[in-house]
Amino acid sequence: MLSLLYLATTVICLSLGLASDALGQTQVARGAALYAETCSTCHGADGKRGEGYQTPIWGPGTQIGKFSTAQGLFEYIQILMPFDNPARITDAQKIDVIAYMLNQHGGFASDQTVDAASLSALPIK
């Protein structure tokens, strides 16, 4: 299933003219594919409401800002997400998901990248 998501997000990125890395995807696109596979059941495809979590997770009026920086969000996700097994995806994959979430929240451009060393320097408003 992940390979189908990879293909779909690659096609979307190319059609939108988004920059890509050596794997053919931006970090945000990789995060979108991982979000669809590991997060959307509980949080909804659009982050607005899913089966398990009824509060939007990004956008105006949400609680994403309580984390202050991407590092705070990463620490939360590292311990608790995916809820069924936080070890199911790697820390690098979790950072890709954070890039996607911040892009959806409006604080991160599609062609930007973030890594473990720069998480604390990336504010969430």
DSSP file (Angstrom, degrees, kcal/mol; ACC not computed):
  #  RESIDUE AA STRUCTURE BP1 BP2  ACC     N-H-->O    O-->H-N    N-H-->O    O-->H-N    TCO  KAPPA ALPHA  PHI   PSI    X-CA   Y-CA   Z-CA
    1    1 A M     >        0   0    0      0, 0.0     4,-2.1     0, 0.0     3,-0.3   0.000 360.0 360.0 360.0 -38.2    0.0    0.0    0.0
    2    2 A L  H  >  +     0   0    0      1,-0.2     4,-2.8     2,-0.2     5,-0.2   0.876 360.0  55.5 -61.5 -36.6    2.8    2.4    0.8
    3    3 A S  H  > S+     0   0    0      2,-0.2     4,-2.3     1,-0.2    -1,-0.2   0.867 107.1  49.9 -65.8 -34.2    4.2    2.0   -2.8
    4    4 A L  H  > S+     0   0    0     -3,-0.3     4,-2.6     2,-0.2    -1,-0.2   0.910 112.1  47.5 -67.0 -42.4    0.8    3.0   -4.2
    5    5 A L  H  X S+     0   0    0     -4,-2.1     4,-2.8     2,-0.2     5,-0.3   0.893 110.4  53.3 -64.1 -39.5    0.8    6.1   -1.9
    6    6 A Y  H  X S+     0   0    0     -4,-2.8     4,-2.1     2,-0.2    -2,-0.2   0.936 111.2  45.7 -59.1 -47.6    4.4    6.8   -3.0
    7    7 A L  H  X S+     0   0    0     -4,-2.3     4,-2.4     2,-0.2    -2,-0.2   0.924 113.4  49.3 -62.8 -45.3    3.4    6.7   -6.6
    8    8 A A  H  X S+     0   0    0     -4,-2.6     4,-2.3     1,-0.2    -2,-0.2   0.924 113.1  45.3 -62.7 -45.3    0.3    8.8   -6.0
    9    9 A T  H  X S+     0   0    0     -4,-2.8     4,-2.7     2,-0.2    -1,-0.2   0.844 111.0  54.3 -70.3 -31.1    2.2   11.5   -4.1
   10   10 A T  H  X S+     0   0    0     -4,-2.1     4,-2.6    -5,-0.3    -1,-0.2   0.934 109.7  47.4 -64.0 -44.9    4.9   11.5   -6.7
   11   11 A V  H  X S+     0   0    0     -4,-2.4     4,-2.4     2,-0.2    -2,-0.2   0.915 113.2  48.6 -61.9 -43.4    2.4   12.2   -9.4
   12   12 A I  H  X S+     0   0    0     -4,-2.3     4,-2.0     2,-0.2    -2,-0.2   0.935 111.7  49.2 -62.2 -46.7    0.8   14.9   -7.4
   13   13 A C  H  X>S+     0   0    0     -4,-2.7     5,-2.6     1,-0.2     4,-0.7   0.919 112.7  47.3 -59.5 -44.7    4.1   16.6   -6.6
   14   14 A L  H ><5S+     0   0    0     -4,-2.6     3,-0.6     1,-0.2    -1,-0.2   0.903 111.5  50.3 -65.2 -40.0    5.1   16.5  -10.3
   15   15 A S  H 3<5S+     0   0    0     -4,-2.4    -1,-0.2     1,-0.2    -2,-0.2   0.813 114.0  45.3 -68.9 -28.4    1.8   17.9  -11.4
   16   16 A L  H 3<5S-     0   0    0     -4,-2.0    -1,-0.2    -5,-0.2    -2,-0.2   0.514 112.2-120.6 -89.7  -6.0    2.1   20.7   -8.9
   17   17 A G  T <<5 +     0   0    0     -4,-0.7    -3,-0.2    -3,-0.6     2,-0.2   0.784  51.6 167.3  73.3  27.8    5.7   21.4   -9.8
   18   18 A L      < -     0   0    0     -5,-2.6    -1,-0.2    -6,-0.2    -2,-0.1  -0.482  40.4-106.5 -76.6 145.5    7.0   20.7   -6.3
   19   19 A A        -     0   0    0     -2,-0.2     2,-0.3     1,-0.0    -1,-0.1  -0.317  39.9-155.8 -64.3 152.7   10.7   20.3   -5.8
   20   20 A S        -     0   0    0      5,-0.1     6,-0.2     6,-0.1     2,-0.1  -0.910   8.4-133.8-132.7 160.6   11.8   16.7   -5.1
   21   21 A D    >   -     0   0    0      4,-1.5     3,-2.1    -2,-0.3     5,-0.1  -0.239  52.0 -73.9 -97.4-168.7   14.7   15.0   -3.4
   22   22 A A  T 3  S+     0   0    0      1,-0.3     4,-0.1     2,-0.1    -2,-0.0   0.753 131.9  56.6 -62.2 -24.5   16.8   12.0   -4.6
   23   23 A L  T 3  S-     0   0    0      2,-0.3    -1,-0.3     1,-0.0     3,-0.1   0.474 120.9-106.6 -85.8  -1.8   13.9    9.7   -4.0
   24   24 A G  S <  S+     0   0    0     -3,-2.1     2,-0.3     1,-0.3    -2,-0.1   0.565  89.3  87.4  90.8   8.2   11.6   11.7   -6.2
   25   25 A Q  S    S-     0   0    0    -12,-0.1    -4,-1.5   -11,-0.0    -2,-0.3  -0.980  72.8-120.4-138.8 150.3    9.5   13.3   -3.4
   26   26 A T     >  -     0   0    0     -2,-0.3     4,-2.3    -6,-0.2     5,-0.2  -0.426  36.6-110.0 -75.7 164.4    9.7   16.3   -1.2
   27   27 A Q  H  > S+     0   0    0     85,-0.3     4,-2.6     1,-0.2    73,-0.2   0.900 121.9  53.5 -62.1 -39.7    9.8   15.7    2.5
   28   28 A V  H  > S+     0   0    0     82,-0.6     4,-2.3    84,-0.4    -1,-0.2   0.905 108.3  49.4 -62.7 -41.3    6.3   17.1    2.8
   29   29 A A  H  > S+     0   0    0     81,-0.3     4,-2.1     2,-0.2    -2,-0.2   0.904 110.9  49.3 -65.7 -40.8    5.1   14.6    0.1
   30   30 A R  H  X S+     0   0    0     -4,-2.3     4,-2.4     1,-0.2    -2,-0.2   0.924 111.7  50.1 -61.6 -42.6    6.7   11.7    2.0
   31   31 A G  H  X S+     0   0    0     -4,-2.6     4,-2.9    65,-0.3    -2,-0.2   0.874 107.5  53.8 -62.7 -37.5    5.1   13.0    5.1
   32   32 A A  H  X S+     0   0    0     -4,-2.3     4,-2.4     2,-0.2    -1,-0.2   0.912 109.6  47.5 -63.1 -42.9    1.7   13.1    3.4
   33   33 A A  H  X S+     0   0    0     -4,-2.1     4,-1.8     2,-0.2    -2,-0.2   0.916 114.5  46.0 -64.8 -42.9    2.0    9.5    2.3
   34   34 A L  H  X S+     0   0    0     -4,-2.4     4,-3.1     2,-0.2     5,-0.4   0.898 111.4  52.4 -66.8 -39.9    3.0    8.4    5.8
   35   35 A Y  H  X>S+     0   0    0     -4,-2.9     4,-2.6     1,-0.2     5,-2.0   0.937 109.2  50.0 -59.7 -46.5    0.2   10.5    7.3
   36   36 A A  H  <5S+     0   0    0     -4,-2.4    -1,-0.2     1,-0.2    -2,-0.2   0.884 117.9  40.0 -59.4 -39.0   -2.3    8.8    5.0
   37   37 A E  H  <5S+     0   0    0     -4,-1.8    -2,-0.2    -5,-0.2    -1,-0.2   0.877 131.6  19.8 -79.2 -38.9   -1.0    5.4    5.9
   38   38 A T  H  <5S+     0   0    0     -4,-3.1    -3,-0.2    -5,-0.1    -2,-0.2   0.626 130.8  27.8-112.0 -15.2   -0.4    5.8    9.7
   39   39 A C  T >X5S+     0   0    0     -4,-2.6     4,-2.7    -5,-0.4     3,-0.7   0.692  94.1  79.1-121.0 -28.0   -2.5    8.7   10.9
   40   40 A S  H 3><S+     0   0    0     -5,-2.0     4,-2.1     1,-0.2    11,-0.2   0.760  83.9  65.4 -67.1 -26.9   -5.6    9.3    8.8
   41   41 A T  H 34 S+     0   0    0      1,-0.2    10,-2.2     2,-0.2    11,-0.3   0.935 118.2  25.3 -59.7 -44.5   -7.7    6.6   10.4
   42   42 A C  H <4 S+     0   0    0     -3,-0.7    11,-1.8     8,-0.2     8,-0.7   0.864 134.6  33.7 -85.7 -38.9   -7.7    8.3   13.7
   43   43 A H  H  < S-     0   0    0     -4,-2.7     6,-0.8     6,-0.2    14,-0.2   0.498 109.4-112.5-100.7  -4.9   -7.2   12.0   12.7
   44   44 A G    ><  -     0   0    0     -4,-2.1     3,-1.4    -5,-0.3     6,-0.2   0.184  30.3 -84.8  86.4 151.3   -9.0   12.0    9.3
   45   45 A A  T 3  S+     0   0    0      1,-0.3    -1,-0.1     4,-0.2    -5,-0.1   0.805 132.5  38.1 -60.6 -30.1   -7.6   12.4    5.8
   46   46 A D  T 3  S-     0   0    0      3,-0.2    -1,-0.3    -6,-0.1    -2,-0.1   0.289 113.2-113.2-105.3   9.5   -7.6   16.2    6.2
   47   47 A G  S <  S+     0   0    0     -3,-1.4    10,-2.9     2,-0.1    11,-0.5   0.602  91.6 107.3  72.2  10.6   -6.6   16.3    9.9
   48   48 A K  S    S-     0   0    0      1,-0.3     2,-0.2     8,-0.2    -4,-0.2   0.756  90.3 -27.1 -95.9 -26.7  -10.0   17.6   10.8
   49   49 A R        +     0   0    0     -6,-0.8    -1,-0.3    -9,-0.1    -3,-0.2  -0.703  61.0 176.7 174.8 133.0  -11.6   14.6   12.5
   50   50 A G        -     0   0    0      3,-2.2    -8,-0.2    -8,-0.7    -7,-0.2  -0.595  51.2 -77.9-129.3-166.0  -11.2   10.9   12.3
   51   51 A E  S    S+     0   0    0    -10,-2.2    -9,-0.2   -11,-0.2     3,-0.1   0.852 126.6  30.0 -66.0 -34.9  -12.6    7.9   14.0
   52   52 A G  S    S+     0   0    0    -10,-0.4     2,-0.4   -11,-0.3    -1,-0.2   0.622 119.9  44.4-104.6 -14.2  -10.4    8.2   17.1
   53   53 A Y        -     0   0    0    -11,-1.8    -3,-2.2     1,-0.1    -1,-0.2  -0.955  53.5-173.2-140.3 115.9   -9.8   11.9   17.5
   54   54 A Q        +     0   0    0     -2,-0.4    -1,-0.1    -5,-0.2   -11,-0.1   0.315  62.0  82.9 -97.0   7.9  -12.6   14.5   17.1
   55   55 A T  S    S-     0   0    0      2,-0.0    -6,-0.1     8,-0.0    -5,-0.1  -0.943  86.1-109.6-112.9 131.7  -10.5   17.7   17.3
   56   56 A P        -     0   0    0      0, 0.0     7,-0.6     0, 0.0    -8,-0.2  -0.261  22.3-153.7 -55.7 143.8   -8.7   19.1   14.3
   57   57 A I  S    S+     0   0    0    -10,-2.9     2,-0.3   -14,-0.2    -9,-0.1   0.573  70.8  26.1-102.4  -9.3   -5.0   18.8   14.6
   58   58 A W  S    S+     0   0    0    -11,-0.5    -1,-0.1     2,-0.1    47,-0.1  -0.974  88.8  50.8-145.3 162.5   -3.8   21.7   12.4
   59   59 A G  S >  S-     0   0    0     -2,-0.3     3,-1.6     3,-0.1     5,-0.2  -0.407  93.0 -17.8 103.8 178.4   -5.2   25.0   11.2
   60   60 A P  T 3  S+     0   0    0      0, 0.0     3,-0.1     0, 0.0    -2,-0.1  -0.260 127.9  13.8 -59.2 137.8   -6.7   28.0   13.0
   61   61 A G  T 3  S+     0   0    0      1,-0.2     2,-0.1     2,-0.0    -2,-0.0   0.540  96.6 125.7  77.4   7.8   -8.0   27.4   16.5
   62   62 A T    <   -     0   0    0     -3,-1.6     3,-0.5     1,-0.1    -1,-0.2  -0.403  68.7-118.0 -93.4 174.6   -6.2   24.0   16.9
   63   63 A Q  S >  S+     0   0    0     -7,-0.6     3,-1.7     1,-0.2     4,-0.3   0.326  84.3 103.1 -95.8   8.4   -3.9   23.0   19.7
   64   64 A I  G >  S+     0   0    0      1,-0.3     3,-1.6    -5,-0.2     4,-0.2   0.837  74.5  64.4 -60.2 -31.6   -0.8   22.3   17.5
   65   65 A G  G >  S+     0   0    0     -3,-0.5     3,-1.7     1,-0.3    -1,-0.3   0.701  81.4  78.4 -65.1 -19.6    0.6   25.7   18.7
   66   66 A K  G <  S+     0   0    0     -3,-1.7    -1,-0.3     1,-0.3    -2,-0.2   0.713  84.9  63.4 -63.9 -17.1    0.8   24.4   22.3
   67   67 A F  G <  S-     0   0    0     -3,-1.6     2,-2.8    -4,-0.3     5,-0.4   0.669  87.1-159.2 -80.6 -16.0    4.0   22.5   21.3
   68   68 A S    <   +     0   0    0     -3,-1.7    56,-2.9    -4,-0.2     2,-0.3  -0.205  66.4  29.2  71.6 -50.6    5.7   25.8   20.6
   69   69 A T  B  > S-A  123   0A   0     -2,-2.8     4,-1.6    54,-0.3     3,-0.3  -0.884  86.7-107.3-133.1 166.1    8.3   24.3   18.3
   70   70 A A  H  > S+     0   0    0     52,-2.5     4,-2.7    49,-0.8    50,-0.2   0.796 118.5  63.5 -61.9 -27.8    8.6   21.3   15.9
   71   71 A Q  H  > S+     0   0    0     48,-1.0     4,-2.6    51,-0.2    -1,-0.2   0.919 101.5  49.1 -63.0 -43.6   10.8   19.7   18.6
   72   72 A G  H  > S+     0   0    0     -5,-0.4     4,-1.7    -3,-0.3    -2,-0.2   0.908 112.9  47.1 -61.8 -42.2    7.9   19.7   21.1
   73   73 A L  H  X S+     0   0    0     -4,-1.6     4,-2.7     2,-0.2     5,-0.2   0.907 111.2  52.2 -65.0 -42.3    5.6   18.1   18.5
   74   74 A F  H  X S+     0   0    0     -4,-2.7     4,-3.3     1,-0.2    -2,-0.2   0.924 107.4  51.4 -59.8 -45.8    8.3   15.6   17.6
   75   75 A E  H  X S+     0   0    0     -4,-2.6     4,-1.3     2,-0.2    -1,-0.2   0.888 112.0  47.5 -60.8 -39.0    8.7   14.6   21.3
   76   76 A Y  H  X S+     0   0    0     -4,-1.7     4,-2.2     2,-0.2     5,-0.3   0.950 116.1  42.8 -64.6 -50.1    5.0   14.1   21.6
   77   77 A I  H  X S+     0   0    0     -4,-2.7     4,-2.4     1,-0.2    -2,-0.2   0.877 108.4  60.2 -65.2 -38.1    4.7   12.0   18.4
   78   78 A Q  H  < S+     0   0    0     -4,-3.3    -1,-0.2    -5,-0.2    -2,-0.2   0.869 114.8  34.4 -58.3 -38.2    7.8   10.1   19.2
   79   79 A I  H  < S+     0   0    0     -4,-1.3    -1,-0.2    -3,-0.3    -2,-0.2   0.842 133.1  22.1 -85.9 -35.9    6.3    8.7   22.4
   80   80 A L  H  < S+     0   0    0     -4,-2.2    -3,-0.2    -5,-0.2    -2,-0.2   0.582  90.4 116.6-116.1 -11.9    2.6    8.4   21.4
   81   81 A M     <  +     0   0    0     -4,-2.4     8,-0.2    -5,-0.3     2,-0.1  -0.931  69.3  32.4-126.8 144.2    2.1    8.1   17.7
   82   82 A P  S >  S-     0   0    0      0, 0.0     3,-1.0     0, 0.0     6,-0.2   0.572  87.2-145.8 -61.4 144.4    1.1    6.0   15.9
   83   83 A F  T 3  S+     0   0    0      1,-0.3    -2,-0.1     2,-0.2   -44,-0.1   0.821  93.7  52.8 -58.2 -36.1   -1.1    5.2   18.8
   84   84 A D  T 3  S-     0   0    0      1,-0.2    -1,-0.3     2,-0.1    -3,-0.1   0.789 135.5  -6.8 -72.9 -26.1   -1.2    1.5   18.1
   85   85 A N    X   -     0   0    0     -3,-1.0     3,-2.5    -5,-0.1     4,-0.3  -0.509  56.1-165.1-170.3  93.6    2.6    1.2   18.0
   86   86 A P  G >  S+     0   0    0      0, 0.0     3,-0.6     0, 0.0    -5,-0.1   0.725  92.9  60.0 -57.8 -21.4    4.9    4.3   18.2
   87   87 A A  G 3  S+     0   0    0      1,-0.2     4,-0.1    -5,-0.1    -9,-0.0   0.479  78.5  91.5 -84.5  -1.2    7.8    2.1   17.0
   88   88 A R  G <  S+     0   0    0     -3,-2.5     2,-0.4    -6,-0.2    -1,-0.2   0.809  92.2  36.8 -66.1 -29.7    6.0    1.3   13.7
   89   89 A I  S <  S-     0   0    0     -3,-0.6    -8,-0.0    -4,-0.3    -1,-0.0  -0.936  91.5-113.1-122.4 151.5    7.6    4.2   12.0
   90   90 A T     >  -     0   0    0     -2,-0.4     4,-2.1     1,-0.1     5,-0.1  -0.208  27.6-108.7 -75.5 166.0   11.1    5.6   12.4
   91   91 A D  H  > S+     0   0    0      1,-0.2     4,-2.0     2,-0.2     5,-0.1   0.881 121.5  55.0 -61.6 -37.6   12.0    8.9   13.9
   92   92 A A  H  > S+     0   0    0      1,-0.2     4,-1.6     2,-0.2    -1,-0.2   0.896 108.2  48.5 -63.1 -39.4   13.0   10.1   10.4
   93   93 A Q  H  > S+     0   0    0      2,-0.2     4,-2.2     1,-0.2    -1,-0.2   0.879 108.0  54.6 -67.4 -37.2    9.5    9.2    9.1
   94   94 A K  H  X S+     0   0    0     -4,-2.1     4,-2.3     1,-0.2    -2,-0.2   0.875 105.9  52.6 -63.4 -36.5    8.0   11.0   12.0
   95   95 A I  H  X S+     0   0    0     -4,-2.0     4,-2.3     2,-0.2    -1,-0.2   0.879 107.0  52.6 -66.6 -37.0    9.9   14.1   11.0
   96   96 A D  H  X S+     0   0    0     -4,-1.6     4,-2.0     2,-0.2   -65,-0.3   0.916 109.1  49.5 -62.0 -42.7    8.5   13.7    7.5
   97   97 A V  H  X S+     0   0    0     -4,-2.2     4,-2.9     1,-0.2    -2,-0.2   0.899 109.2  52.3 -63.2 -40.3    5.0   13.6    9.0
   98   98 A I  H  X S+     0   0    0     -4,-2.3     4,-3.0     2,-0.2     5,-0.3   0.909 106.4  53.3 -62.2 -41.6    5.7   16.7   11.0
   99   99 A A  H  X S+     0   0    0     -4,-2.3     4,-2.0     1,-0.2    -1,-0.2   0.923 111.9  46.0 -58.0 -43.9    6.9   18.5    7.9
  100  100 A Y  H  X S+     0   0    0     -4,-2.0     4,-2.5   -73,-0.2    -2,-0.2   0.934 112.6  49.5 -63.9 -47.0    3.5   17.6    6.3
  101  101 A M  H  X S+     0   0    0     -4,-2.9     4,-2.0     1,-0.2    -2,-0.2   0.917 112.4  47.3 -60.0 -44.4    1.5   18.6    9.4
  102  102 A L  H  X>S+     0   0    0     -4,-3.0     5,-2.4     2,-0.2     4,-1.1   0.855 110.1  53.5 -67.4 -33.9    3.3   22.0    9.5
  103  103 A N  H  <5S+     0   0    0     -4,-2.0     3,-0.4    -5,-0.3     5,-0.2   0.923 111.0  46.0 -63.3 -44.0    2.8   22.5    5.8
  104  104 A Q  H  <5S+     0   0    0     -4,-2.5    -2,-0.2     1,-0.2    -1,-0.2   0.826 110.1  54.5 -67.4 -31.7   -1.0   21.9    6.3
  105  105 A H  H  <5S-     0   0    0     -4,-2.0    -1,-0.2    -5,-0.2    -2,-0.2   0.714 118.6-113.6 -74.7 -21.6   -1.0   24.2    9.3
  106  106 A G  T  <5S+     0   0    0     -4,-1.1    -3,-0.2    -3,-0.4    -2,-0.1   0.558  91.0  99.4 103.3   9.9    0.5   26.9    7.2
  107  107 A G  S   <S+     0   0    0     -5,-2.4     2,-0.3     1,-0.2    -4,-0.2   0.176  74.2  54.9-113.1  18.7    4.0   27.3    8.7
  108  108 A F  S    S-     0   0    0     -6,-0.6    -2,-0.2    -5,-0.2    -1,-0.2  -0.926  74.6-129.4-157.5 122.2    6.1   25.3    6.4
  109  109 A A    >   -     0   0    0     -2,-0.3     3,-1.6     1,-0.1   -81,-0.1  -0.372  26.3-117.0 -73.9 152.4    6.6   25.5    2.6
  110  110 A S  T 3  S+     0   0    0      1,-0.3   -82,-0.6    -7,-0.1   -81,-0.3   0.757 114.9  47.5 -60.7 -26.3    6.2   22.4    0.4
  111  111 A D  T 3  S+     0   0    0    -85,-0.1    -1,-0.3   -84,-0.1     2,-0.1   0.404  91.6 102.0 -99.4   3.7    9.9   22.6   -0.7
  112  112 A Q    <   -     0   0    0     -3,-1.6   -84,-0.4   -13,-0.1     2,-0.3  -0.399  54.5-156.8 -78.2 161.7   11.3   23.2    2.8
  113  113 A T        -     0   0    0    -86,-0.1     2,-0.3    -2,-0.1    -4,-0.1  -0.962   7.5-168.9-135.2 157.1   13.0   20.4    4.8
  114  114 A V        -     0   0    0     -2,-0.3     2,-0.3   -19,-0.0   -15,-0.1  -0.983   4.0-170.4-140.5 149.4   13.7   19.9    8.5
  115  115 A D    >>  -     0   0    0     -2,-0.3     3,-1.1     1,-0.0     4,-0.8  -0.805  44.4 -88.4-132.7 178.1   15.8   17.4   10.3
  116  116 A A  G >4 S+     0   0    0      1,-0.3     3,-0.6    -2,-0.3     4,-0.4   0.840 123.8  54.6 -57.4 -35.7   16.3   16.3   13.9
  117  117 A A  G 34 S+     0   0    0      1,-0.2    -1,-0.3     2,-0.1     3,-0.2   0.752 112.9  41.4 -72.0 -23.8   19.0   19.0   14.5
  118  118 A S  G X4 S+     0   0    0     -3,-1.1     3,-0.9     1,-0.1     4,-0.3   0.404  83.7  97.0-106.9   3.5   16.7   21.8   13.3
  119  119 A L  G X< S+     0   0    0     -4,-0.8     3,-1.5    -3,-0.6   -48,-1.0   0.897  83.0  53.2 -57.9 -42.1   13.4   20.9   14.9
  120  120 A S  G 3  S+     0   0    0     -4,-0.4    -1,-0.2     1,-0.3    -2,-0.1   0.708 105.0  55.7 -71.1 -17.6   13.9   23.1   17.9
  121  121 A A  G <  S+     0   0    0     -3,-0.9    -1,-0.3     1,-0.1    -2,-0.2   0.420  88.8  87.6 -91.6   1.5   14.5   26.2   15.7
  122  122 A L  S <  S-     0   0    0     -3,-1.5   -52,-2.5    -4,-0.3   -51,-0.2  -0.853  70.3-152.5-106.0 102.5   11.2   25.7   13.8
  123  123 A P  B     -A   69   0A   0      0, 0.0     2,-0.5     0, 0.0   -54,-0.3  -0.359   3.5-146.3 -73.7 152.2    8.4   27.6   15.7
  124  124 A I              0   0    0    -56,-2.9   -56,-0.2   -59,-0.2   -22,-0.0  -0.983 360.0 360.0-115.4 124.5    4.8   26.5   15.5
  125  125 A K              0   0    0     -2,-0.5   -60,-0.2   -59,-0.0    -1,-0.1   0.406 360.0 360.0-106.9 360.0    2.3   29.4   15.7
